[in-house]
Amino acid sequence: MGKHNNKVNLPFGIRFIDAVTGKRCTATVHHQTETFDVDLGAAQVSLINNGDNSWSSVENVLDQETVNEIGMVIEAHYANMTP
């Protein structure tokens, strides 16, 4: 049947707290290129891991605290992934 996708590239869901509103949020993360594309429903943002425990938003539409929160959840997802 064709080649299976690498688990690292499969979309996954995340939950996080919006740093501005304090609301619980859910999003779907797609990682096909060097960016992590986060579908927030009303908006989609692309995040980049800077490699120094910091994250940046390509579009600059989210505050840095929320970008960091999403980045930590993405890192936790990959840390818990079994090979």
All heavy atoms as a GROMACS GRO file, in nm:
protein
  638
    1MET      N    1   0.081  -0.119   0.000
    1MET     CA    2   0.000   0.000   0.000
    1MET      C    3   0.084   0.124   0.000
    1MET      O    4   0.095   0.174   0.065
    1MET     CB    5  -0.081   0.003   0.125
    1MET     CG    6  -0.202  -0.081   0.116
    1MET     SD    7  -0.333   0.011   0.180
    1MET     CE    8  -0.458  -0.014   0.080
    2GLY      N    9   0.168   0.169  -0.025
    2GLY     CA   10   0.230   0.297  -0.013
    2GLY      C   11   0.308   0.315   0.115
    2GLY      O   12   0.297   0.239   0.208
    3LYS      N   13   0.385   0.414   0.116
    3LYS     CA   14   0.473   0.442   0.230
    3LYS      C   15   0.394   0.511   0.341
    3LYS      O   16   0.312   0.597   0.315
    3LYS     CB   17   0.582   0.536   0.178
    3LYS     CG   18   0.695   0.556   0.271
    3LYS     CD   19   0.804   0.630   0.196
    3LYS     CE   20   0.863   0.733   0.284
    3LYS     NZ   21   0.963   0.811   0.223
    4HIS      N   22   0.416   0.468   0.463
    4HIS     CA   23   0.351   0.531   0.577
    4HIS      C   24   0.420   0.663   0.608
    4HIS      O   25   0.540   0.677   0.594
    4HIS     CB   26   0.359   0.442   0.701
    4HIS     CG   27   0.277   0.318   0.688
    4HIS    ND1   28   0.140   0.320   0.683
    4HIS    CD2   29   0.312   0.188   0.677
    4HIS    CE1   30   0.095   0.198   0.671
    4HIS    NE2   31   0.197   0.115   0.666
    5ASN      N   32   0.341   0.759   0.653
    5ASN     CA   33   0.398   0.887   0.697
    5ASN      C   34   0.483   0.867   0.821
    5ASN      O   35   0.454   0.782   0.905
    5ASN     CB   36   0.288   0.987   0.731
    5ASN     CG   37   0.226   1.051   0.611
    5ASN    OD1   38   0.283   1.047   0.503
    5ASN    ND2   39   0.109   1.108   0.627
    6ASN      N   40   0.586   0.943   0.831
    6ASN     CA   41   0.667   0.945   0.952
    6ASN      C   42   0.580   1.001   1.065
    6ASN      O   43   0.513   1.101   1.048
    6ASN     CB   44   0.788   1.036   0.926
    6ASN     CG   45   0.884   1.039   1.041
    6ASN    OD1   46   0.848   1.015   1.156
    6ASN    ND2   47   1.007   1.071   1.012
    7LYS      N   48   0.581   0.937   1.184
    7LYS     CA   49   0.498   0.983   1.296
    7LYS      C   50   0.526   1.128   1.333
    7LYS      O   51   0.436   1.198   1.378
    7LYS     CB   52   0.522   0.894   1.418
    7LYS     CG   53   0.447   0.764   1.410
    7LYS     CD   54   0.474   0.664   1.520
    7LYS     CE   55   0.503   0.712   1.656
    7LYS     NZ   56   0.508   0.603   1.756
    8VAL      N   57   0.647   1.173   1.312
    8VAL     CA   58   0.683   1.311   1.346
    8VAL      C   59   0.602   1.410   1.262
    8VAL      O   60   0.574   1.521   1.306
    8VAL     CB   61   0.835   1.333   1.326
    8VAL    CG1   62   0.873   1.479   1.336
    8VAL    CG2   63   0.913   1.250   1.426
    9ASN      N   64   0.563   1.369   1.142
    9ASN     CA   65   0.492   1.460   1.052
    9ASN      C   66   0.340   1.448   1.059
    9ASN      O   67   0.270   1.519   0.988
    9ASN     CB   68   0.539   1.438   0.908
    9ASN     CG   69   0.683   1.478   0.891
    9ASN    OD1   70   0.772   1.402   0.924
    9ASN    ND2   71   0.708   1.597   0.843
   10LEU      N   72   0.289   1.358   1.142
   10LEU     CA   73   0.144   1.344   1.154
   10LEU      C   74   0.085   1.459   1.233
   10LEU      O   75   0.142   1.502   1.333
   10LEU     CB   76   0.108   1.211   1.222
   10LEU     CG   77   0.140   1.084   1.145
   10LEU    CD1   78   0.107   0.962   1.231
   10LEU    CD2   79   0.063   1.080   1.014
   11PRO      N   80  -0.031   1.512   1.189
   11PRO     CA   81  -0.097   1.617   1.267
   11PRO      C   82  -0.134   1.566   1.406
   11PRO      O   83  -0.160   1.446   1.424
   11PRO     CB   84  -0.223   1.648   1.186
   11PRO     CG   85  -0.198   1.593   1.050
   11PRO     CD   86  -0.104   1.478   1.068
   12PHE      N   87  -0.138   1.655   1.504
   12PHE     CA   88  -0.176   1.617   1.639
   12PHE      C   89  -0.248   1.733   1.707
   12PHE      O   90  -0.231   1.848   1.669
   12PHE     CB   91  -0.055   1.571   1.722
   12PHE     CG   92   0.055   1.674   1.736
   12PHE    CD1   93   0.058   1.758   1.845
   12PHE    CD2   94   0.154   1.683   1.640
   12PHE    CE1   95   0.160   1.853   1.859
   12PHE    CE2   96   0.257   1.777   1.653
   12PHE     CZ   97   0.258   1.861   1.763
   13GLY      N   98  -0.330   1.700   1.804
   13GLY     CA   99  -0.405   1.800   1.877
   13GLY      C  100  -0.331   1.842   2.003
   13GLY      O  101  -0.258   1.763   2.063
   14ILE      N  102  -0.350   1.968   2.041
   14ILE     CA  103  -0.291   2.019   2.164
   14ILE      C  104  -0.396   2.096   2.243
   14ILE      O  105  -0.496   2.141   2.187
   14ILE     CB  106  -0.168   2.111   2.139
   14ILE    CG1  107  -0.208   2.234   2.057
   14ILE    CG2  108  -0.055   2.035   2.072
   14ILE    CD1  109  -0.100   2.341   2.049
   15ARG      N  110  -0.370   2.110   2.372
   15ARG     CA  111  -0.451   2.194   2.460
   15ARG      C  112  -0.356   2.287   2.533
   15ARG      O  113  -0.249   2.246   2.576
   15ARG     CB  114  -0.527   2.109   2.561
   15ARG     CG  115  -0.631   2.022   2.497
   15ARG     CD  116  -0.702   1.938   2.598
   15ARG     NE  117  -0.792   1.848   2.528
   15ARG     CZ  118  -0.879   1.772   2.586
   15ARG    NH1  119  -0.888   1.770   2.717
   15ARG    NH2  120  -0.957   1.694   2.515
   16PHE      N  121  -0.397   2.411   2.546
   16PHE     CA  122  -0.312   2.510   2.614
   16PHE      C  123  -0.399   2.619   2.672
   16PHE      O  124  -0.518   2.630   2.641
   16PHE     CB  125  -0.208   2.568   2.517
   16PHE     CG  126  -0.268   2.646   2.404
   16PHE    CD1  127  -0.278   2.784   2.411
   16PHE    CD2  128  -0.314   2.582   2.290
   16PHE    CE1  129  -0.335   2.857   2.307
   16PHE    CE2  130  -0.370   2.654   2.185
   16PHE     CZ  131  -0.382   2.791   2.194
   17ILE      N  132  -0.341   2.699   2.758
   17ILE     CA  133  -0.410   2.814   2.818
   17ILE      C  134  -0.365   2.941   2.744
   17ILE      O  135  -0.245   2.967   2.733
   17ILE     CB  136  -0.376   2.828   2.968
   17ILE    CG1  137  -0.410   2.700   3.044
   17ILE    CG2  138  -0.448   2.949   3.028
   17ILE    CD1  139  -0.556   2.664   3.047
   18ASP      N  140  -0.461   3.016   2.692
   18ASP     CA  141  -0.430   3.144   2.627
   18ASP      C  142  -0.380   3.240   2.735
   18ASP      O  143  -0.451   3.268   2.832
   18ASP     CB  144  -0.555   3.199   2.558
   18ASP     CG  145  -0.528   3.328   2.483
   18ASP    OD1  146  -0.473   3.423   2.543
   18ASP    OD2  147  -0.563   3.335   2.364
   19ALA      N  148  -0.258   3.288   2.719
   19ALA     CA  149  -0.196   3.373   2.821
   19ALA      C  150  -0.268   3.506   2.839
   19ALA      O  151  -0.263   3.565   2.947
   19ALA     CB  152  -0.050   3.398   2.786
   20VAL      N  153  -0.338   3.553   2.736
   20VAL     CA  154  -0.406   3.682   2.745
   20VAL      C  155  -0.544   3.668   2.810
   20VAL      O  156  -0.578   3.741   2.902
   20VAL     CB  157  -0.421   3.746   2.605
   20VAL    CG1  158  -0.506   3.871   2.610
   20VAL    CG2  159  -0.284   3.776   2.547
   21THR      N  160  -0.621   3.570   2.764
   21THR     CA  161  -0.759   3.556   2.813
   21THR      C  162  -0.772   3.458   2.929
   21THR      O  163  -0.871   3.460   3.001
   21THR     CB  164  -0.850   3.506   2.700
   21THR    OG1  165  -0.810   3.373   2.662
   21THR    CG2  166  -0.846   3.598   2.580
   22GLY      N  167  -0.673   3.370   2.947
   22GLY     CA  168  -0.681   3.268   3.051
   22GLY      C  169  -0.772   3.152   3.014
   22GLY      O  170  -0.796   3.064   3.094
   23LYS      N  171  -0.824   3.152   2.891
   23LYS     CA  172  -0.915   3.047   2.848
   23LYS      C  173  -0.839   2.924   2.802
   23LYS      O  174  -0.729   2.934   2.748
   23LYS     CB  175  -1.003   3.096   2.732
   23LYS     CG  176  -1.101   3.203   2.771
   23LYS     CD  177  -1.187   3.242   2.653
   23LYS     CE  178  -1.287   3.350   2.692
   23LYS     NZ  179  -1.368   3.391   2.577
   24ARG      N  180  -0.902   2.808   2.822
   24ARG     CA  181  -0.847   2.683   2.769
   24ARG      C  182  -0.874   2.679   2.620
   24ARG      O  183  -0.984   2.710   2.576
   24ARG     CB  184  -0.913   2.563   2.836
   24ARG     CG  185  -0.884   2.553   2.983
   24ARG     CD  186  -0.949   2.428   3.042
   24ARG     NE  187  -0.939   2.427   3.186
   24ARG     CZ  188  -0.837   2.376   3.252
   24ARG    NH1  189  -0.737   2.322   3.187
   24ARG    NH2  190  -0.833   2.380   3.384
   25CYS      N  191  -0.774   2.642   2.544
   25CYS     CA  192  -0.786   2.638   2.399
   25CYS      C  193  -0.741   2.502   2.347
   25CYS      O  194  -0.661   2.434   2.410
   25CYS     CB  195  -0.698   2.746   2.335
   25CYS     SG  196  -0.736   2.913   2.390
   26THR      N  197  -0.792   2.467   2.230
   26THR     CA  198  -0.745   2.348   2.160
   26THR      C  199  -0.703   2.390   2.021
   26THR      O  200  -0.751   2.489   1.967
   26THR     CB  201  -0.854   2.239   2.151
   26THR    OG1  202  -0.966   2.294   2.081
   26THR    CG2  203  -0.897   2.191   2.288
   27ALA      N  204  -0.611   2.315   1.964
   27ALA     CA  205  -0.562   2.346   1.831
   27ALA      C  206  -0.509   2.217   1.769
   27ALA      O  207  -0.481   2.120   1.838
   27ALA     CB  208  -0.451   2.451   1.837
   28THR      N  209  -0.497   2.220   1.638
   28THR     CA  210  -0.435   2.109   1.565
   28THR      C  211  -0.302   2.160   1.510
   28THR      O  212  -0.296   2.270   1.454
   28THR     CB  213  -0.525   2.062   1.449
   28THR    OG1  214  -0.651   2.022   1.504
   28THR    CG2  215  -0.463   1.944   1.376
   29VAL      N  216  -0.199   2.080   1.525
   29VAL     CA  217  -0.065   2.117   1.479
   29VAL      C  218  -0.026   2.030   1.360
   29VAL      O  219  -0.038   1.907   1.366
   29VAL     CB  220   0.039   2.101   1.592
   29VAL    CG1  221   0.179   2.137   1.543
   29VAL    CG2  222   0.001   2.186   1.712
   30HIS      N  223   0.020   2.094   1.254
   30HIS     CA  224   0.071   2.026   1.136
   30HIS      C  225   0.219   2.060   1.124
   30HIS      O  226   0.256   2.177   1.139
   30HIS     CB  227  -0.002   2.072   1.009
   30HIS     CG  228  -0.150   2.048   1.015
   30HIS    ND1  229  -0.208   1.933   0.969
   30HIS    CD2  230  -0.250   2.123   1.065
   30HIS    CE1  231  -0.338   1.938   0.988
   30HIS    NE2  232  -0.366   2.053   1.047
   31HIS      N  233   0.301   1.959   1.099
   31HIS     CA  234   0.446   1.983   1.091
   31HIS      C  235   0.499   1.913   0.966
   31HIS      O  236   0.547   1.801   0.972
   31HIS     CB  237   0.514   1.931   1.217
   31HIS     CG  238   0.662   1.954   1.220
   31HIS    ND1  239   0.720   2.076   1.195
   31HIS    CD2  240   0.765   1.870   1.246
   31HIS    CE1  241   0.851   2.065   1.206
   31HIS    NE2  242   0.881   1.940   1.235
   32GLN      N  243   0.489   1.982   0.852
   32GLN     CA  244   0.534   1.926   0.725
   32GLN      C  245   0.664   1.991   0.677
   32GLN      O  246   0.735   1.936   0.595
   32GLN     CB  247   0.427   1.944   0.617
   32GLN     CG  248   0.297   1.871   0.648
   32GLN     CD  249   0.315   1.720   0.655
   32GLN    OE1  250   0.384   1.662   0.574
   32GLN    NE2  251   0.254   1.657   0.754
   33THR      N  252   0.692   2.111   0.726
   33THR     CA  253   0.813   2.184   0.687
   33THR      C  254   0.889   2.222   0.814
   33THR      O  255   0.869   2.161   0.918
   33THR     CB  256   0.775   2.311   0.606
   33THR    OG1  257   0.698   2.396   0.690
   33THR    CG2  258   0.695   2.274   0.481
   34GLU      N  259   0.969   2.327   0.807
   34GLU     CA  260   1.043   2.368   0.926
   34GLU      C  261   0.955   2.439   1.028
   34GLU      O  262   0.994   2.459   1.142
   34GLU     CB  263   1.163   2.457   0.889
   34GLU     CG  264   1.127   2.592   0.834
   34GLU     CD  265   1.095   2.594   0.684
   34GLU    OE1  266   1.105   2.489   0.619
   34GLU    OE2  267   1.060   2.701   0.633
   35THR      N  268   0.834   2.478   0.987
   35THR     CA  269   0.744   2.546   1.079
   35THR      C  270   0.644   2.448   1.138
   35THR      O  271   0.621   2.339   1.085
   35THR     CB  272   0.665   2.659   1.010
   35THR    OG1  273   0.586   2.603   0.906
   35THR    CG2  274   0.758   2.766   0.956
   36PHE      N  275   0.586   2.487   1.249
   36PHE     CA  276   0.475   2.415   1.311
   36PHE      C  277   0.351   2.500   1.284
   36PHE      O  278   0.340   2.611   1.337
   36PHE     CB  279   0.498   2.398   1.462
   36PHE     CG  280   0.613   2.307   1.493
   36PHE    CD1  281   0.743   2.356   1.495
   36PHE    CD2  282   0.592   2.173   1.519
   36PHE    CE1  283   0.850   2.273   1.524
   36PHE    CE2  284   0.699   2.089   1.548
   36PHE     CZ  285   0.827   2.139   1.549
   37ASP      N  286   0.262   2.450   1.198
   37ASP     CA  287   0.143   2.525   1.160
   37ASP      C  288   0.030   2.489   1.256
   37ASP      O  289  -0.011   2.374   1.264
   37ASP     CB  290   0.105   2.496   1.016
   37ASP     CG  291   0.219   2.532   0.921
   37ASP    OD1  292   0.272   2.643   0.935
   37ASP    OD2  293   0.254   2.449   0.836
   38VAL      N  294  -0.017   2.589   1.331
   38VAL     CA  295  -0.113   2.568   1.438
   38VAL      C  296  -0.248   2.623   1.394
   38VAL      O  297  -0.262   2.743   1.370
   38VAL     CB  298  -0.066   2.638   1.568
   38VAL    CG1  299  -0.163   2.612   1.682
   38VAL    CG2  300   0.075   2.592   1.605
   39ASP      N  301  -0.347   2.533   1.381
   39ASP     CA  302  -0.482   2.572   1.341
   39ASP      C  303  -0.562   2.598   1.468
   39ASP      O  304  -0.597   2.506   1.540
   39ASP     CB  305  -0.545   2.461   1.258
   39ASP     CG  306  -0.682   2.497   1.206
   39ASP    OD1  307  -0.736   2.603   1.243
   39ASP    OD2  308  -0.737   2.417   1.128
   40LEU      N  309  -0.588   2.726   1.494
   40LEU     CA  310  -0.661   2.767   1.613
   40LEU      C  311  -0.811   2.779   1.588
   40LEU      O  312  -0.884   2.829   1.671
   40LEU     CB  313  -0.607   2.902   1.663
   40LEU     CG  314  -0.460   2.902   1.702
   40LEU    CD1  315  -0.410   3.044   1.721
   40LEU    CD2  316  -0.438   2.819   1.827
   41GLY      N  317  -0.856   2.736   1.470
   41GLY     CA  318  -0.997   2.749   1.435
   41GLY      C  319  -1.022   2.881   1.365
   41GLY      O  320  -1.041   2.886   1.245
   42ALA      N  321  -1.022   2.991   1.441
   42ALA     CA  322  -1.045   3.123   1.384
   42ALA      C  323  -0.922   3.177   1.312
   42ALA      O  324  -0.932   3.268   1.232
   42ALA     CB  325  -1.087   3.221   1.493
   43ALA      N  326  -0.807   3.121   1.342
   43ALA     CA  327  -0.683   3.168   1.281
   43ALA      C  328  -0.585   3.053   1.270
   43ALA      O  329  -0.597   2.953   1.339
   43ALA     CB  330  -0.622   3.279   1.366
   44GLN      N  331  -0.489   3.069   1.179
   44GLN     CA  332  -0.380   2.973   1.169
   44GLN      C  333  -0.250   3.050   1.180
   44GLN      O  334  -0.234   3.154   1.117
   44GLN     CB  335  -0.384   2.897   1.037
   44GLN     CG  336  -0.274   2.792   1.030
   44GLN     CD  337  -0.299   2.686   0.926
   44GLN    OE1  338  -0.411   2.665   0.884
   44GLN    NE2  339  -0.194   2.620   0.885
   45VAL      N  340  -0.161   3.000   1.264
   45VAL     CA  341  -0.032   3.064   1.283
   45VAL      C  342   0.078   2.962   1.261
   45VAL      O  343   0.058   2.843   1.280
   45VAL     CB  344  -0.017   3.129   1.423
   45VAL    CG1  345  -0.116   3.241   1.442
   45VAL    CG2  346  -0.030   3.026   1.531
   46SER      N  347   0.192   3.010   1.220
   46SER     CA  348   0.309   2.924   1.201
   46SER      C  349   0.412   2.962   1.306
   46SER      O  350   0.446   3.079   1.321
   46SER     CB  351   0.367   2.943   1.061
   46SER     OG  352   0.274   2.901   0.964
   47LEU      N  353   0.459   2.860   1.377
   47LEU     CA  354   0.560   2.882   1.481
   47LEU      C  355   0.691   2.818   1.440
   47LEU      O  356   0.692   2.716   1.372
   47LEU     CB  357   0.514   2.821   1.614
   47LEU     CG  358   0.382   2.869   1.670
   47LEU    CD1  359   0.357   2.804   1.806
   47LEU    CD2  360   0.377   3.020   1.682
   48ILE      N  361   0.798   2.879   1.482
   48ILE     CA  362   0.932   2.826   1.456
   48ILE      C  363   1.001   2.806   1.590
   48ILE      O  364   1.000   2.894   1.677
   48ILE     CB  365   1.014   2.924   1.370
   48ILE    CG1  366   0.952   2.938   1.232
   48ILE    CG2  367   1.159   2.879   1.359
   48ILE    CD1  368   1.019   3.042   1.145
   49ASN      N  369   1.062   2.687   1.606
   49ASN     CA  370   1.144   2.660   1.724
   49ASN      C  371   1.280   2.722   1.696
   49ASN      O  372   1.348   2.685   1.600
   49ASN     CB  373   1.155   2.509   1.746
   49ASN     CG  374   1.231   2.475   1.872
   49ASN    OD1  375   1.317   2.550   1.916
   49ASN    ND2  376   1.198   2.362   1.929
   50ASN      N  377   1.321   2.817   1.778
   50ASN     CA  378   1.447   2.888   1.756
   50ASN      C  379   1.570   2.806   1.794
   50ASN      O  380   1.682   2.849   1.771
   50ASN     CB  381   1.447   3.020   1.833
   50ASN     CG  382   1.340   3.113   1.783
   50ASN    OD1  383   1.313   3.122   1.664
   50ASN    ND2  384   1.274   3.181   1.874
   51GLY      N  385   1.547   2.689   1.856
   51GLY     CA  386   1.659   2.603   1.892
   51GLY      C  387   1.727   2.638   2.022
   51GLY      O  388   1.822   2.574   2.063
   52ASP      N  389   1.679   2.742   2.088
   52ASP     CA  390   1.740   2.783   2.215
   52ASP      C  391   1.633   2.791   2.325
   52ASP      O  392   1.634   2.880   2.407
   52ASP     CB  393   1.811   2.917   2.199
   52ASP     CG  394   1.717   3.028   2.156
   52ASP    OD1  395   1.596   3.001   2.134
   52ASP    OD2  396   1.763   3.143   2.144
   53ASN      N  397   1.539   2.697   2.320
   53ASN     CA  398   1.426   2.693   2.413
   53ASN      C  399   1.333   2.812   2.398
   53ASN      O  400   1.263   2.849   2.491
   53ASN     CB  401   1.472   2.681   2.559
   53ASN     CG  402   1.539   2.550   2.587
   53ASN    OD1  403   1.502   2.447   2.529
   53ASN    ND2  404   1.637   2.550   2.674
   54SER      N  405   1.334   2.875   2.280
   54SER     CA  406   1.239   2.982   2.254
   54SER      C  407   1.167   2.957   2.122
   54SER      O  408   1.216   2.882   2.037
   54SER     CB  409   1.309   3.119   2.252
   54SER     OG  410   1.390   3.132   2.138
   55TRP      N  411   1.052   3.019   2.109
   55TRP     CA  412   0.967   3.002   1.991
   55TRP      C  413   0.932   3.138   1.936
   55TRP      O  414   0.924   3.236   2.010
   55TRP     CB  415   0.839   2.927   2.029
   55TRP     CG  416   0.863   2.784   2.062
   55TRP    CD1  417   0.916   2.733   2.177
   55TRP    CD2  418   0.838   2.672   1.978
   55TRP    NE1  419   0.924   2.597   2.170
   55TRP    CE2  420   0.876   2.556   2.049
   55TRP    CE3  421   0.785   2.657   1.850
   55TRP    CZ2  422   0.863   2.429   1.995
   55TRP    CZ3  423   0.772   2.530   1.796
   55TRP    CH2  424   0.812   2.418   1.869
   56SER      N  425   0.907   3.144   1.805
   56SER     CA  426   0.865   3.268   1.740
   56SER      C  427   0.744   3.239   1.652
   56SER      O  428   0.732   3.131   1.594
   56SER     CB  429   0.976   3.325   1.652
   56SER     OG  430   1.088   3.358   1.728
   57SER      N  431   0.658   3.339   1.641
   57SER     CA  432   0.544   3.331   1.550
   57SER      C  433   0.581   3.402   1.422
   57SER      O  434   0.627   3.516   1.425
   57SER     CB  435   0.422   3.399   1.614
   57SER     OG  436   0.318   3.409   1.520
   58VAL      N  437   0.562   3.334   1.309
   58VAL     CA  438   0.596   3.394   1.180
   58VAL      C  439   0.508   3.516   1.153
   58VAL      O  440   0.556   3.618   1.106
   58VAL     CB  441   0.581   3.289   1.067
   58VAL    CG1  442   0.603   3.351   0.930
   58VAL    CG2  443   0.678   3.174   1.089
   59GLU      N  444   0.379   3.506   1.186
   59GLU     CA  445   0.285   3.614   1.156
   59GLU      C  446   0.280   3.724   1.262
   59GLU      O  447   0.222   3.828   1.239
   59GLU     CB  448   0.143   3.558   1.139
   59GLU     CG  449   0.128   3.462   1.025
   59GLU     CD  450   0.163   3.318   1.065
   59GLU    OE1  451   0.206   3.296   1.180
   59GLU    OE2  452   0.150   3.231   0.980
   60ASN      N  453   0.336   3.697   1.380
   60ASN     CA  454   0.331   3.792   1.492
   60ASN      C  455   0.189   3.832   1.530
   60ASN      O  456   0.164   3.946   1.565
   60ASN     CB  457   0.415   3.917   1.461
   60ASN     CG  458   0.561   3.885   1.454
   60ASN    OD1  459   0.612   3.809   1.535
   60ASN    ND2  460   0.629   3.942   1.358
   61VAL      N  461   0.095   3.736   1.523
   61VAL     CA  462  -0.043   3.766   1.561
   61VAL      C  463  -0.073   3.723   1.705
   61VAL      O  464  -0.175   3.762   1.760
   61VAL     CB  465  -0.146   3.702   1.465
   61VAL    CG1  466  -0.134   3.763   1.328
   61VAL    CG2  467  -0.130   3.552   1.461
   62LEU      N  468   0.015   3.645   1.764
   62LEU     CA  469  -0.004   3.600   1.902
   62LEU      C  470   0.098   3.670   1.991
   62LEU      O  471   0.209   3.702   1.948
   62LEU     CB  472   0.019   3.449   1.914
   62LEU     CG  473  -0.081   3.358   1.847
   62LEU    CD1  474  -0.037   3.213   1.862
   62LEU    CD2  475  -0.220   3.377   1.906
   63ASP      N  476   0.059   3.691   2.117
   63ASP     CA  477   0.154   3.747   2.211
   63ASP      C  478   0.261   3.641   2.241
   63ASP      O  479   0.238   3.521   2.226
   63ASP     CB  480   0.082   3.789   2.340
   63ASP     CG  481   0.018   3.670   2.408
   63ASP    OD1  482  -0.087   3.624   2.361
   63ASP    OD2  483   0.077   3.622   2.506
   64GLN      N  484   0.377   3.684   2.283
   64GLN     CA  485   0.490   3.594   2.304
   64GLN      C  486   0.461   3.489   2.412
   64GLN      O  487   0.504   3.375   2.401
   64GLN     CB  488   0.617   3.673   2.338
   64GLN     CG  489   0.743   3.588   2.340
   64GLN     CD  490   0.772   3.520   2.206
   64GLN    OE1  491   0.765   3.584   2.102
   64GLN    NE2  492   0.803   3.391   2.208
   65GLU      N  493   0.386   3.526   2.515
   65GLU     CA  494   0.355   3.429   2.621
   65GLU      C  495   0.274   3.312   2.565
   65GLU      O  496   0.299   3.197   2.601
   65GLU     CB  497   0.277   3.496   2.734
   65GLU     CG  498   0.360   3.586   2.821
   65GLU     CD  499   0.278   3.643   2.935
   65GLU    OE1  500   0.221   3.563   3.013
   65GLU    OE2  501   0.269   3.765   2.944
   66THR      N  502   0.177   3.340   2.478
   66THR     CA  503   0.097   3.234   2.419
   66THR      C  504   0.180   3.150   2.324
   66THR      O  505   0.170   3.028   2.321
   66THR     CB  506  -0.027   3.293   2.348
   66THR    OG1  507  -0.104   3.366   2.443
   66THR    CG2  508  -0.114   3.183   2.287
   67VAL      N  509   0.268   3.215   2.247
   67VAL     CA  510   0.359   3.142   2.158
   67VAL      C  511   0.444   3.046   2.240
   67VAL      O  512   0.461   2.929   2.205
   67VAL     CB  513   0.447   3.240   2.078
   67VAL    CG1  514   0.560   3.167   2.006
   67VAL    CG2  515   0.362   3.318   1.978
   68ASN      N  516   0.498   3.094   2.353
   68ASN     CA  517   0.581   3.009   2.439
   68ASN      C  518   0.501   2.892   2.496
   68ASN      O  519   0.550   2.780   2.505
   68ASN     CB  520   0.641   3.090   2.553
   68ASN     CG  521   0.744   3.191   2.505
   68ASN    OD1  522   0.794   3.183   2.394
   68ASN    ND2  523   0.774   3.288   2.589
   69GLU      N  524   0.376   2.920   2.538
   69GLU     CA  525   0.290   2.815   2.593
   69GLU      C  526   0.264   2.706   2.489
   69GLU      O  527   0.277   2.587   2.518
   69GLU     CB  528   0.158   2.876   2.641
   69GLU     CG  529   0.061   2.778   2.700
   69GLU     CD  530   0.103   2.723   2.835
   69GLU    OE1  531   0.180   2.788   2.906
   69GLU    OE2  532   0.056   2.612   2.868
   70ILE      N  533   0.230   2.746   2.368
   70ILE     CA  534   0.206   2.648   2.261
   70ILE      C  535   0.334   2.572   2.231
   70ILE      O  536   0.332   2.450   2.215
   70ILE     CB  537   0.152   2.718   2.134
   70ILE    CG1  538   0.013   2.777   2.161
   70ILE    CG2  539   0.149   2.622   2.016
   70ILE    CD1  540  -0.040   2.866   2.050
   71GLY      N  541   0.447   2.641   2.228
   71GLY     CA  542   0.575   2.576   2.202
   71GLY      C  543   0.607   2.470   2.306
   71GLY      O  544   0.653   2.361   2.273
   72MET      N  545   0.579   2.499   2.433
   72MET     CA  546   0.605   2.402   2.539
   72MET      C  547   0.517   2.278   2.522
   72MET      O  548   0.562   2.165   2.543
   72MET     CB  549   0.582   2.464   2.677
   72MET     CG  550   0.690   2.561   2.717
   72MET     SD  551   0.680   2.616   2.891
   72MET     CE  552   0.510   2.664   2.909
   73VAL      N  553   0.392   2.298   2.480
   73VAL     CA  554   0.302   2.185   2.460
   73VAL      C  555   0.349   2.102   2.340
   73VAL      O  556   0.344   1.978   2.345
   73VAL     CB  557   0.156   2.234   2.441
   73VAL    CG1  558   0.064   2.120   2.406
   73VAL    CG2  559   0.108   2.305   2.567
   74ILE      N  560   0.396   2.167   2.234
   74ILE     CA  561   0.449   2.094   2.118
   74ILE      C  562   0.571   2.012   2.160
   74ILE      O  563   0.583   1.895   2.124
   74ILE     CB  564   0.484   2.192   2.003
   74ILE    CG1  565   0.356   2.250   1.943
   74ILE    CG2  566   0.567   2.122   1.896
   74ILE    CD1  567   0.379   2.363   1.843
   75GLU      N  568   0.662   2.073   2.236
   75GLU     CA  569   0.780   2.000   2.282
   75GLU      C  570   0.741   1.880   2.367
   75GLU      O  571   0.799   1.772   2.354
   75GLU     CB  572   0.871   2.094   2.362
   75GLU     CG  573   0.941   2.196   2.276
   75GLU     CD  574   1.021   2.297   2.357
   75GLU    OE1  575   1.029   2.285   2.482
   75GLU    OE2  576   1.075   2.390   2.295
   76ALA      N  577   0.642   1.896   2.453
   76ALA     CA  578   0.596   1.786   2.539
   76ALA      C  579   0.538   1.673   2.453
   76ALA      O  580   0.560   1.555   2.482
   76ALA     CB  581   0.493   1.835   2.639
   77HIS      N  582   0.467   1.709   2.347
   77HIS     CA  583   0.411   1.606   2.258
   77HIS      C  584   0.522   1.519   2.201
   77HIS      O  585   0.515   1.397   2.204
   77HIS     CB  586   0.333   1.672   2.143
   77HIS     CG  587   0.298   1.577   2.033
   77HIS    ND1  588   0.193   1.489   2.043
   77HIS    CD2  589   0.357   1.555   1.913
   77HIS    CE1  590   0.190   1.415   1.931
   77HIS    NE2  591   0.286   1.454   1.851
   78TYR      N  592   0.627   1.583   2.150
   78TYR     CA  593   0.737   1.506   2.091
   78TYR      C  594   0.819   1.431   2.196
   78TYR      O  595   0.869   1.322   2.171
   78TYR     CB  596   0.825   1.595   2.005
   78TYR     CG  597   0.758   1.628   1.874
   78TYR    CD1  598   0.709   1.756   1.850
   78TYR    CD2  599   0.739   1.532   1.775
   78TYR    CE1  600   0.644   1.786   1.731
   78TYR    CE2  601   0.675   1.561   1.657
   78TYR     CZ  602   0.627   1.688   1.634
   78TYR     OH  603   0.562   1.716   1.518
   79ALA      N  604   0.831   1.487   2.315
   79ALA     CA  605   0.905   1.419   2.422
   79ALA      C  606   0.834   1.291   2.466
   79ALA      O  607   0.899   1.196   2.505
   79ALA     CB  608   0.921   1.513   2.542
   80ASN      N  609   0.701   1.290   2.454
   80ASN     CA  610   0.623   1.173   2.496
   80ASN      C  611   0.600   1.074   2.384
   80ASN      O  612   0.540   0.969   2.407
   80ASN     CB  613   0.487   1.218   2.550
   80ASN     CG  614   0.501   1.294   2.680
   80ASN    OD1  615   0.591   1.269   2.758
   80ASN    ND2  616   0.412   1.390   2.702
   81MET      N  617   0.648   1.104   2.264
   81MET     CA  618   0.627   1.016   2.149
   81MET      C  619   0.719   0.894   2.159
   81MET      O  620   0.838   0.907   2.188
   81MET     CB  621   0.656   1.091   2.019
   81MET     CG  622   0.629   1.010   1.894
   81MET     SD  623   0.661   1.107   1.745
   81MET     CE  624   0.515   1.211   1.744
   82THR      N  625   0.661   0.778   2.137
   82THR     CA  626   0.742   0.657   2.138
   82THR      C  627   0.796   0.631   1.999
   82THR      O  628   0.728   0.658   1.900
   82THR     CB  629   0.659   0.535   2.184
   82THR    OG1  630   0.543   0.526   2.101
   82THR    CG2  631   0.617   0.549   2.327
   83PRO      N  632   0.918   0.581   1.989
   83PRO     CA  633   0.978   0.558   1.858
   83PRO      C  634   0.907   0.448   1.780
   83PRO      O  635   0.839   0.368   1.832
   83PRO     CB  636   1.121   0.517   1.889
   83PRO     CG  637   1.131   0.501   2.035
   83PRO     CD  638   1.006   0.550   2.097
   0.00000   0.00000   0.00000
